[in-house]
């Protein structure tokens, strides 16, 4: 008799988790074009059930590639990002492409590019160039953890572009996006 109750309880738990929008599957797209600054899970995969899209579609995977340079996101990397976000992947099916080719569209002249992380000047406005050696605040993000530290720009970089930064305390060089004249963002 107790095993019958256990089976019923497990069945109800499975139904409740599906109703709550627990991830069941990801179908990876082969090729995507990202208009913004960040690549999100919802950009590169079809998420099932649809109820899970709200909670997982905005999961930040990595910075978008530079215009004209493709970047590839593998199933393994997506699994790693999901685990780092605290998900258990038992029973989750990965289908579709083995890796996703991510590109960024070339901006149309006179059109302001779309950016998820805030406004950026259009191609007709001058872009601020920050000089090598400038002190910056480097904001490092990994999942829900955010750490700010001091660093310096390794070589000249325009605001909004990807650049190299030397962390003052460790002297290590990291790659991230210059988000302002004195701030940079690195996502691990």
C-alpha positions as a Python dict, from the first residue, in 0.01 Angstrom:
ca = {
    (1, 'X'): (0, 0, 0),
    (2, 'X'): (274, 261, 81),
    (3, 'X'): (435, 211, -264),
    (4, 'X'): (104, 292, -431),
    (5, 'X'): (88, 621, -238),
    (6, 'X'): (448, 696, -328),
    (7, 'X'): (373, 639, -698),
    (8, 'X'): (69, 868, -681),
    (9, 'X'): (268, 1140, -503),
    (10, 'X'): (552, 1119, -758),
    (11, 'X'): (301, 1140, -1042),
    (12, 'X'): (138, 1447, -890),
    (13, 'X'): (478, 1609, -839),
    (14, 'X'): (567, 1548, -1205),
    (15, 'X'): (240, 1703, -1321),
    (16, 'X'): (285, 2001, -1085),
    (17, 'X'): (640, 2067, -1204),
    (18, 'X'): (525, 2065, -1567),
    (19, 'X'): (240, 2300, -1482),
    (20, 'X'): (482, 2533, -1302),
    (21, 'X'): (686, 2573, -1621),
    (22, 'X'): (980, 2344, -1546),
    (23, 'X'): (1214, 2311, -1842),
    (24, 'X'): (1152, 1997, -2047),
    (25, 'X'): (1342, 2060, -2366),
    (26, 'X'): (1553, 2294, -2573),
    (27, 'X'): (1560, 2286, -2952),
    (28, 'X'): (1871, 2474, -3061),
    (29, 'X'): (1852, 2684, -3375),
    (30, 'X'): (2129, 2643, -3632),
    (31, 'X'): (2181, 3011, -3715),
    (32, 'X'): (2059, 3328, -3540),
    (33, 'X'): (2109, 3701, -3582),
    (34, 'X'): (2124, 3900, -3257),
    (35, 'X'): (2041, 4272, -3282),
    (36, 'X'): (2133, 4353, -2919),
    (37, 'X'): (2444, 4348, -2701),
    (38, 'X'): (2373, 4015, -2528),
    (39, 'X'): (2291, 3663, -2646),
    (40, 'X'): (1999, 3520, -2447),
    (41, 'X'): (1877, 3161, -2421),
    (42, 'X'): (1549, 3257, -2588),
    (43, 'X'): (1745, 3390, -2888),
    (44, 'X'): (1923, 3061, -2962),
    (45, 'X'): (1667, 2796, -2859),
    (46, 'X'): (1300, 2708, -2867),
    (47, 'X'): (1208, 2640, -2503),
    (48, 'X'): (946, 2384, -2402),
    (49, 'X'): (703, 2405, -2236),
    (50, 'X'): (605, 2761, -2333),
    (51, 'X'): (549, 2843, -1964),
    (52, 'X'): (927, 2809, -1910),
    (53, 'X'): (1003, 3083, -2164),
    (54, 'X'): (922, 3362, -1918),
    (55, 'X'): (1167, 3236, -1657),
    (56, 'X'): (1445, 3106, -1885),
    (57, 'X'): (1419, 3297, -2214),
    (58, 'X'): (1607, 3592, -2066),
    (59, 'X'): (1897, 3383, -1932),
    (60, 'X'): (2211, 3573, -2034),
    (61, 'X'): (2456, 3346, -2215),
    (62, 'X'): (2731, 3578, -2339),
    (63, 'X'): (2805, 3910, -2510),
    (64, 'X'): (2692, 3936, -2872),
    (65, 'X'): (2972, 3901, -3128),
    (66, 'X'): (3116, 4197, -3313),
    (67, 'X'): (2945, 4287, -3640),
    (68, 'X'): (3066, 4059, -3920),
    (69, 'X'): (3228, 3805, -3685),
    (70, 'X'): (3027, 3487, -3617),
    (71, 'X'): (3039, 3325, -3275),
    (72, 'X'): (2936, 2969, -3190),
    (73, 'X'): (2743, 2852, -2884),
    (74, 'X'): (2752, 2478, -2815),
    (75, 'X'): (2506, 2254, -2632),
    (76, 'X'): (2771, 2195, -2368),
    (77, 'X'): (2810, 2568, -2303),
    (78, 'X'): (2432, 2611, -2273),
    (79, 'X'): (2419, 2319, -2026),
    (80, 'X'): (2697, 2485, -1825),
    (81, 'X'): (2512, 2821, -1813),
    (82, 'X'): (2188, 2647, -1707),
    (83, 'X'): (2368, 2461, -1427),
    (84, 'X'): (2534, 2785, -1312),
    (85, 'X'): (2186, 2939, -1299),
    (86, 'X'): (2090, 2665, -1050),
    (87, 'X'): (1899, 2432, -1283),
    (88, 'X'): (1907, 2056, -1268),
    (89, 'X'): (1903, 1911, -1617),
    (90, 'X'): (1765, 1566, -1536),
    (91, 'X'): (1507, 1480, -1802),
    (92, 'X'): (1578, 1788, -2018),
    (93, 'X'): (1606, 1697, -2387),
    (94, 'X'): (1842, 1890, -2612),
    (95, 'X'): (1746, 1869, -2980),
    (96, 'X'): (1820, 2065, -3295),
    (97, 'X'): (2165, 2194, -3384),
    (98, 'X'): (2475, 2077, -3198),
    (99, 'X'): (2601, 2435, -3199),
    (100, 'X'): (2439, 2767, -3284),
    (101, 'X'): (2605, 3017, -3518),
    (102, 'X'): (2543, 3366, -3376),
    (103, 'X'): (2592, 3677, -3588),
    (104, 'X'): (2516, 4044, -3549),
    (105, 'X'): (2352, 4235, -3835),
    (106, 'X'): (2531, 4522, -4001),
    (107, 'X'): (2360, 4849, -3908),
    (108, 'X'): (2172, 5025, -4186),
    (109, 'X'): (2308, 5374, -4250),
    (110, 'X'): (2105, 5632, -4062),
    (111, 'X'): (1938, 5371, -3840),
    (112, 'X'): (2011, 5361, -3468),
    (113, 'X'): (2126, 5011, -3367),
    (114, 'X'): (1913, 4819, -3113),
    (115, 'X'): (2088, 4746, -2782),
    (116, 'X'): (1944, 4565, -2482),
    (117, 'X'): (2184, 4714, -2229),
    (118, 'X'): (2105, 5079, -2301),
    (119, 'X'): (2130, 5349, -2562),
    (120, 'X'): (2432, 5385, -2782),
    (121, 'X'): (2502, 5659, -3033),
    (122, 'X'): (2398, 5594, -3393),
    (123, 'X'): (2660, 5548, -3664),
    (124, 'X'): (2622, 5915, -3768),
    (125, 'X'): (2714, 6048, -3422),
    (126, 'X'): (3078, 6050, -3308),
    (127, 'X'): (3164, 5766, -3070),
    (128, 'X'): (3373, 5847, -2763),
    (129, 'X'): (3717, 5689, -2777),
    (130, 'X'): (3865, 5611, -2438),
    (131, 'X'): (4245, 5613, -2431),
    (132, 'X'): (4473, 5329, -2324),
    (133, 'X'): (4566, 5343, -1953),
    (134, 'X'): (4240, 5509, -1846),
    (135, 'X'): (4120, 5391, -1504),
    (136, 'X'): (3783, 5214, -1525),
    (137, 'X'): (3548, 5035, -1289),
    (138, 'X'): (3529, 4675, -1410),
    (139, 'X'): (3194, 4514, -1323),
    (140, 'X'): (3224, 4134, -1337),
    (141, 'X'): (2902, 3929, -1356),
    (142, 'X'): (2870, 3555, -1311),
    (143, 'X'): (2512, 3436, -1279),
    (144, 'X'): (2352, 3638, -1000),
    (145, 'X'): (2690, 3742, -853),
    (146, 'X'): (2819, 4092, -939),
    (147, 'X'): (3159, 4226, -833),
    (148, 'X'): (3304, 4569, -911),
    (149, 'X'): (3680, 4624, -909),
    (150, 'X'): (3929, 4876, -1038),
    (151, 'X'): (4110, 4827, -1365),
    (152, 'X'): (4263, 5004, -1661),
    (153, 'X'): (4207, 4996, -2035),
    (154, 'X'): (4481, 4798, -2214),
    (155, 'X'): (4435, 4975, -2551),
    (156, 'X'): (4215, 5248, -2699),
    (157, 'X'): (3848, 5148, -2722),
    (158, 'X'): (3519, 5310, -2821),
    (159, 'X'): (3231, 5322, -2573),
    (160, 'X'): (3004, 5025, -2650),
    (161, 'X'): (3278, 4812, -2805),
    (162, 'X'): (3459, 4506, -2670),
    (163, 'X'): (3800, 4578, -2520),
    (164, 'X'): (4072, 4442, -2291),
    (165, 'X'): (4102, 4554, -1930),
    (166, 'X'): (4377, 4487, -1672),
    (167, 'X'): (4237, 4427, -1323),
    (168, 'X'): (4451, 4637, -1088),
    (169, 'X'): (4450, 4399, -789),
    (170, 'X'): (4545, 4083, -981),
    (171, 'X'): (4710, 4232, -1294),
    (172, 'X'): (4510, 3980, -1500),
    (173, 'X'): (4366, 4086, -1836),
    (174, 'X'): (3994, 4032, -1901),
    (175, 'X'): (3778, 4096, -2207),
    (176, 'X'): (3453, 4286, -2174),
    (177, 'X'): (3240, 4567, -2312),
    (178, 'X'): (3321, 4933, -2239),
    (179, 'X'): (2980, 5062, -2126),
    (180, 'X'): (3085, 5418, -2046),
    (181, 'X'): (3396, 5637, -2038),
    (182, 'X'): (3493, 5493, -1700),
    (183, 'X'): (3300, 5163, -1673),
    (184, 'X'): (3334, 4819, -1827),
    (185, 'X'): (3124, 4503, -1799),
    (186, 'X'): (3260, 4148, -1805),
    (187, 'X'): (3030, 3845, -1802),
    (188, 'X'): (3182, 3508, -1707),
}
